[in-house]
């Protein structure tokens, strides 16, 4: 990623989260105002002005977010993709949630100045749509953002949704000014919250969401779509390794999760160890499948049997069925439940630079593994293996 791409990417992410935080505060203030929560020495006018000011700040940071996304060279959005729903080459459905929320938010902001002309009652009815804006933005952030699976990202969304839900339930259950309670709406919002949590856990929180959300267009990089379209018009299947190699092009640092399995030793002590894992690149949201097969012989040691590797096969691609790189390990070392590996992988398409891959993996007693993969361009790993 270029320096400019890193700047636009970071601004887009930070601007989006700041805008979401300010929107959360704005909605919370609106609900508090509707319940007439105010201290005796805190005039209602100041509360209303604070609500309007926070809403304006949220819109400003939303504009910052949109501009940064548009300027980002990785996705290379056109104006139509930023402002017209469902035409984006990147996660079109989920981008549409954000675009619709932007227009609806601008309309609600304009209604503040139109209130003298449309009357307070109609303005209040329209203002209920603020909750719809909040819902659309939340879905957009969870399904489109690259930080959804991080602990801090999930915490931001979780605290925001629970806080707004709690205020909304209080608003619906506590009568104000002779109004009646709305237990049915409380049940409906509780059900919606449950469905949303389940959908998030089974969708954006799971590995491989980028492939599902992006409709098969690789990582979302503009080059991925161009390659896919070229392959389609030429009759070449879009799932070939060459059509997807760009999303795993070096350099990158990825999170690794997966499992290790090992066959039982035969009479000569020969075994096969297989690692099936998933890579996720936090900066781009791209995912990949990494498979490592080690053939070797077990030998006794002071701390138990060890594997002396005799051969290795490594494959990397957007999925297990679309291999973009193949190669072998050049170094292997194990240390107290950790595996350190290095290897050289070459593009299966025949052109392009090889990958110098380094892995640091932690393996638990059940064979589950996690760790980090780092890839750089070129073939700089030294030969040899040890255990």
C-alpha positions in Angstrom: 0.0 0.0 0.0 1.4 3.4 -1.0 1.8 6.2 1.6 -1.1 8.1 0.0 -3.3 5.0 0.1 -2.4 4.5 3.8 -3.4 8.1 4.6 -6.8 7.9 2.8 -7.4 4.5 4.3 -6.8 5.6 7.9 -8.8 8.8 7.4 -11.7 6.8 6.0 -11.7 4.4 8.9 -11.2 7.0 11.6 -13.7 9.4 10.0 -16.3 6.7 9.8 -15.9 5.7 13.5 -16.0 9.3 14.7 -19.1 10.0 12.6 -20.7 6.8 14.0 -19.8 7.8 17.6 -21.3 11.3 17.1 -24.4 9.8 15.5 -24.8 7.6 18.5 -24.6 10.6 20.9 -27.0 12.6 18.7 -29.6 9.8 18.8 -29.1 9.3 22.5 -29.6 13.1 23.1 -32.7 13.0 20.9 -34.2 10.2 23.0 -33.3 11.9 26.2 -34.9 15.1 25.0 -38.1 13.3 24.1 -38.2 11.9 27.6 -37.6 15.3 29.0 -34.4 14.3 30.8 -32.8 17.5 32.0 -31.5 19.1 35.1 -33.5 22.0 36.6 -30.6 24.3 36.0 -29.9 23.0 32.4 -32.3 24.8 30.0 -34.0 22.7 27.4 -32.9 25.1 24.7 -29.3 24.3 25.4 -30.0 20.6 25.3 -31.7 21.1 21.9 -28.8 23.2 20.6 -26.3 20.6 21.8 -28.3 17.9 20.0 -28.2 20.0 16.8 -24.5 20.7 17.1 -23.6 17.1 17.6 -25.7 16.1 14.6 -23.9 18.7 12.5 -20.5 17.4 13.6 -21.6 13.9 12.7 -22.5 15.0 9.2 -19.2 16.8 8.8 -17.2 13.7 9.7 -19.5 11.7 7.4 -18.4 14.0 4.6 -14.7 13.4 5.6 -15.3 9.7 5.5 -17.0 9.7 2.1 -14.3 11.9 0.6 -11.5 9.7 1.9 -13.2 6.6 0.6 -13.6 8.2 -2.8 -9.9 9.3 -2.9 -8.6 5.9 -1.7 -6.5 4.5 -4.6 -7.1 0.9 -3.5 -10.9 0.8 -4.3 -10.7 3.7 -6.8 -14.4 4.5 -6.5 -16.1 6.6 -9.1 -18.6 9.3 -8.2 -21.5 7.1 -9.1 -20.3 4.3 -6.8 -20.1 6.7 -3.9 -23.5 8.4 -4.4 -25.7 5.9 -6.2 -26.8 2.8 -4.3 -26.1 -0.7 -5.7 -23.6 0.3 -8.4 -20.4 0.0 -6.4 -18.0 -2.8 -7.4 -17.1 -3.2 -3.7 -19.7 -4.8 -1.4 -22.5 -3.1 -3.4 -25.4 -4.1 -1.2 -23.8 -3.0 2.0 -22.4 0.2 0.5 -26.0 1.0 -0.4 -27.0 1.0 3.2 -24.5 3.8 3.9 -25.5 5.8 0.8 -29.2 5.7 1.7 -28.4 6.6 5.3 -26.4 9.6 4.0 -29.3 11.0 1.9 -31.9 10.3 4.7 -29.6 12.0 7.2 -29.2 15.1 5.0 -33.0 15.3 4.6 -33.6 15.1 8.4 -30.9 17.7 9.0 -32.6 20.0 6.5 -36.0 19.4 8.3 -34.7 21.4 11.3 -34.7 24.5 9.2 -38.0 23.6 7.6 -39.8 23.0 10.9 -41.4 26.5 10.9 -43.0 25.7 7.5 -44.1 22.1 8.0 -45.2 22.4 11.7 -43.9 20.7 14.8 -46.1 17.6 14.6 -44.9 16.7 11.1 -41.3 17.5 12.0 -41.6 15.2 15.1 -42.9 12.4 12.9 -40.2 12.8 10.4 -37.6 12.9 13.2 -38.5 9.3 14.1 -36.6 8.3 10.9 -33.4 9.2 12.8 -33.6 5.7 14.2 -33.8 4.3 10.7 -30.6 6.3 9.8 -28.9 4.9 12.8 -29.9 1.3 11.9 -28.7 1.8 8.3 -25.4 3.2 9.4 -24.8 0.4 11.9 -25.5 -2.3 9.3 -23.2 -0.4 6.8 -20.4 -0.2 9.3 -20.6 -3.8 10.4 -20.8 -5.2 6.9 -18.5 -2.9 5.0 -15.9 -1.9 7.6 -12.6 -3.7 7.9 -12.4 -3.4 11.7 -15.6 -5.3 12.6 -13.7 -8.4 13.7 -11.3 -6.4 15.9 -12.0 -6.3 19.7 -12.2 -2.6 19.8 -14.4 -2.3 16.7 -16.9 -4.9 17.9 -16.9 -3.1 21.3 -17.8 0.2 19.7 -20.7 -1.2 17.8 -21.9 -3.3 20.7 -21.8 -0.5 23.3 -23.5 1.9 20.8 -26.3 -0.5 19.9 -27.0 -1.6 23.5 -27.0 2.0 24.7 -29.5 3.2 22.1 -31.6 0.1 22.5 -31.8 0.7 26.3 -32.9 4.3 25.8 -35.4 3.3 23.2 -37.0 0.7 25.5 -37.2 3.2 28.3 -38.9 5.7 25.9 -41.4 3.1 24.8 -42.2 1.7 28.3 -42.3 4.9 30.4 -45.4 7.1 29.7 -44.6 10.7 29.1 -47.2 13.5 29.1 -50.2 11.1 29.1 -48.8 9.0 26.3 -49.4 5.2 26.5 -46.8 2.5 26.7 -45.7 0.5 23.7 -44.8 -3.0 24.8 -45.3 -4.5 21.4 -42.7 -2.2 19.9 -40.3 -3.1 22.8 -40.7 -6.8 21.8 -40.2 -6.0 18.2 -37.0 -4.1 18.8 -35.7 -6.8 21.1 -36.4 -9.4 18.4 -34.6 -7.2 15.8 -31.6 -6.8 18.1 -31.4 -10.6 18.6 -31.6 -11.2 14.8 -29.0 -8.5 14.2 -26.5 -10.1 16.7 -27.0 -13.6 15.2 -26.6 -12.2 11.6 -23.4 -10.3 12.6 -21.9 -13.4 14.3 -22.7 -15.6 11.3 -21.7 -12.9 8.7 -19.3 -10.0 9.2 -17.6 -11.6 12.3 -16.7 -14.8 10.4 -13.6 -15.5 8.4 -14.3 -15.2 4.7 -16.9 -12.5 4.9 -15.0 -10.4 2.4 -15.6 -13.0 -0.3 -19.3 -13.3 0.5 -19.9 -9.5 0.8 -17.8 -8.6 -2.2 -19.6 -10.8 -4.7 -16.5 -12.6 -5.9 -14.7 -9.5 -7.0 -11.5 -10.3 -5.0 -10.5 -7.9 -2.2 -12.3 -4.9 -3.7 -9.3 -3.5 -5.3 -10.2 -1.9 -8.7 -7.7 -4.2 -10.5 -9.5 -7.3 -9.2 -12.8 -6.2 -11.0 -11.0 -5.3 -14.2 -9.3 -8.7 -14.3 -12.5 -10.5 -13.5 -14.4 -8.7 -16.3 -11.6 -9.4 -18.7 -11.7 -13.1 -17.8 -15.5 -13.2 -18.2 -15.5 -11.7 -21.7 -12.7 -14.0 -22.8 -14.5 -17.1 -21.5 -12.0 -17.7 -18.8 -13.5 -18.7 -15.4 -13.2 -15.9 -12.9 -12.2 -18.3 -10.2 -8.8 -19.0 -11.7 -5.7 -18.2 -9.6 -4.5 -15.4 -11.9 -7.8 -13.6 -11.7 -7.4 -13.3 -7.9 -3.7 -13.1 -7.2 -3.7 -9.3 -6.8 -5.6 -9.4 -3.5 -2.7 -11.4 -2.0 0.1 -9.5 -3.6 3.1 -8.6 -1.3 3.8 -6.9 0.9 1.2 -7.8 3.5 0.8 -8.8 7.1 -2.1 -11.1 7.8 -3.7 -12.8 10.8 -3.8 -16.6 10.6 -6.3 -19.0 12.1 -6.8 -22.7 11.3 -6.1 -26.2 12.4 -3.3 -28.8 12.3 -3.8 -32.5 11.7 -1.2 -35.3 11.7 -1.4 -38.9 10.5 -0.3 -41.7 12.7 3.4 -42.9 12.1 3.8 -45.9 9.9 6.3 -48.7 10.6 9.2 -46.5 9.5 8.0 -43.5 11.6 6.9 -41.5 8.5 4.0 -39.1 9.1 2.2 -36.3 7.3 1.3 -33.1 9.0 -1.3 -30.8 7.3 -2.1 -27.2 8.2 -5.3 -25.7 6.8 -5.6 -22.1 7.7 -7.3 -18.8 6.7 -5.4 -15.5 6.2 -7.0 -12.2 6.9 -5.3 -8.9 6.0 -6.7 -6.3 8.4 -5.7 -3.3 6.3 -7.6 -4.4 3.2 -10.1 -7.0 4.5 -8.8 -9.5 2.0 -8.9 -13.2 3.0 -7.0 -16.1 1.7 -6.5 -19.9 2.2 -3.1 -21.2 3.2 -2.3 -24.9 3.1 0.9 -26.5 4.3 1.7 -30.2 3.9 4.8 -31.6 5.7 6.1 -35.1 5.2 8.7 -36.3 7.6 9.8 -38.8 10.1 9.3 -38.7 13.9 12.2 -39.2 16.2 12.4 -39.4 19.9 13.8 -36.5 22.0 14.1 -35.5 25.6 10.8 -33.7 25.5 8.9 -36.2 23.3 8.7 -37.1 19.6 9.8 -34.5 17.1 9.2 -34.2 13.3 12.2 -34.2 11.0 10.8 -32.8 7.8 11.8 -34.4 4.5 9.4 -32.6 2.1 6.9 -29.8 2.1 4.2 -28.3 -0.1 2.7 -24.8 0.4 -0.2 -23.3 -1.5 -1.8 -19.9 -1.1 -4.8 -18.4 -2.8 -8.1 -16.6 -2.3 -9.7 -20.0 -1.6 -8.6 -23.6 -1.3 -9.9 -24.1 -4.9 -8.2 -21.0 -6.4 -4.4 -21.3 -5.8 -2.4 -18.2 -6.7 1.0 -19.2 -5.3 2.8 -22.6 -4.7 6.1 -23.3 -3.2 8.0 -25.0 -0.4 9.3 -24.3 3.1 12.9 -23.3 3.4 13.0 -23.2 7.2 11.1 -24.8 10.0 11.5 -24.5 13.7 9.3 -25.5 16.6 9.6 -24.2 20.1 7.2 -24.9 23.0 4.0 -25.1 21.0 5.0 -22.5 18.5 5.9 -23.1 14.8 8.2 -20.7 12.9 8.3 -21.3 9.2 9.7 -19.6 6.1 9.1 -20.4 2.5 9.3 -19.2 -1.1 6.1 -19.2 -3.1 5.9 -18.6 -6.9 2.8 -17.4 -8.9 0.9 -20.3 -10.5 0.2 -18.1 -13.5 3.9 -18.1 -14.5 4.4 -14.3 -14.2 5.0 -12.0 -11.3 7.3 -11.8 -8.3 7.6 -14.7 -5.8 6.5 -14.3 -2.2 8.9 -14.6 0.7 6.5 -15.9 3.3 7.2 -16.0 7.1 4.9 -17.6 9.6 4.7 -17.5 13.4 2.0 -19.9 14.7 0.8 -20.9 18.2 -0.8 -24.3 18.4 -2.9 -25.5 21.3 -3.4 -29.1 22.5 -6.5 -29.6 20.3 -4.6 -28.7 17.1 -6.1 -25.2 16.7 -3.7 -22.6 15.6 -3.4 -18.8 15.4 -0.7 -16.4 14.6 0.7 -14.1 11.9 1.9 -14.3 8.3 4.2 -11.8 6.7 4.9 -11.7 3.0 7.4 -9.6 1.1 8.2 -9.5 -2.6 11.2 -11.5 -3.8 13.0 -14.7 -2.7 15.2 -13.8 0.2 14.7 -16.8 2.5 17.7 -18.9 3.1 17.6 -22.6 2.6 17.5 -25.2 5.2 15.3 -26.6 7.9 15.6 -27.4 11.6 13.2 -28.5 14.3 
